[in-house]
Amino acid sequence: MGAIASGCVWGASGVLLFSHNHPAQIAALSIVLAGIAAGGVTTLSSVWWIAIGFVLPILLPLKLSFCFRARRFLF
């Protein structure tokens, strides 16, 4: 349960720190969250449902932020 709660906190940081006015900040945030998710998968891979419970709350909010705010990134 602690890993899932930690994933939720990291996912919330992806939403709260997502600033569509600063593309460099978005790139850095994406790299950090992807690295945390990758590290969680390797660490928690022995119990697959905990690994999924850690990774999905991290990556889904970031993906949804990209999808809903994609018009801001078009040139």
C-alpha positions as semicolon CSV with decimal commas, in nm:
position;residue;x (nm);y (nm);z (nm)
1;M;0,000;0,000;0,000
2;G;0,288;0,236;0,065
3;A;0,416;0,199;-0,292
4;I;0,075;0,276;-0,435
5;A;0,040;0,582;-0,211
6;S;0,387;0,695;-0,316
7;G;0,288;0,657;-0,681
8;C;-0,019;0,872;-0,618
9;V;0,193;1,144;-0,459
10;W;0,437;1,144;-0,752
11;G;0,143;1,152;-0,993
12;A;-0,004;1,451;-0,813
13;S;0,328;1,630;-0,842
14;G;0,314;1,571;-1,217
15;V;-0,020;1,748;-1,236
16;L;0,058;2,027;-0,990
17;L;0,399;2,110;-1,136
18;F;0,287;2,093;-1,500
19;S;0,329;2,445;-1,633
20;H;0,236;2,473;-2,000
21;N;0,417;2,807;-2,028
22;H;0,763;2,654;-1,981
23;P;0,848;2,373;-2,225
24;A;1,189;2,309;-2,066
25;Q;1,025;2,255;-1,728
26;I;0,778;2,011;-1,883
27;A;1,063;1,818;-2,044
28;A;1,253;1,796;-1,715
29;L;0,940;1,691;-1,525
30;S;0,866;1,422;-1,783
31;I;1,220;1,284;-1,762
32;V;1,215;1,278;-1,382
33;L;0,876;1,106;-1,362
34;A;0,973;0,852;-1,630
35;G;1,292;0,775;-1,438
36;I;1,104;0,729;-1,113
37;A;0,855;0,499;-1,287
38;A;1,136;0,297;-1,446
39;G;1,313;0,261;-1,114
40;G;0,989;0,152;-0,950
41;V;0,929;-0,114;-1,214
42;T;1,271;-0,269;-1,160
43;T;1,241;-0,255;-0,782
44;L;0,881;-0,373;-0,755
45;S;0,878;-0,623;-1,043
46;S;0,855;-0,923;-0,810
47;V;0,496;-0,829;-0,726
48;W;0,339;-0,717;-1,054
49;W;0,023;-0,559;-0,915
50;I;0,221;-0,334;-0,682
51;A;0,447;-0,232;-0,971
52;I;0,142;-0,142;-1,179
53;G;-0,011;0,038;-0,881
54;F;0,305;0,245;-0,852
55;V;0,361;0,325;-1,219
56;L;0,008;0,400;-1,340
57;P;-0,063;0,683;-1,093
58;I;0,268;0,842;-1,195
59;L;0,235;0,826;-1,572
60;L;-0,140;0,855;-1,637
61;P;-0,187;1,209;-1,498
62;L;0,114;1,329;-1,696
63;K;-0,018;1,166;-2,012
64;L;-0,362;1,319;-1,960
65;S;-0,204;1,660;-1,903
66;F;-0,023;1,626;-2,235
67;C;-0,339;1,513;-2,414
68;F;-0,567;1,784;-2,281
69;R;-0,316;2,065;-2,317
70;A;-0,164;1,955;-2,647
71;R;-0,289;2,260;-2,833
72;R;-0,054;2,478;-2,630
73;F;0,248;2,291;-2,764
74;L;0,168;2,331;-3,130
75;F;0,364;2,593;-3,313
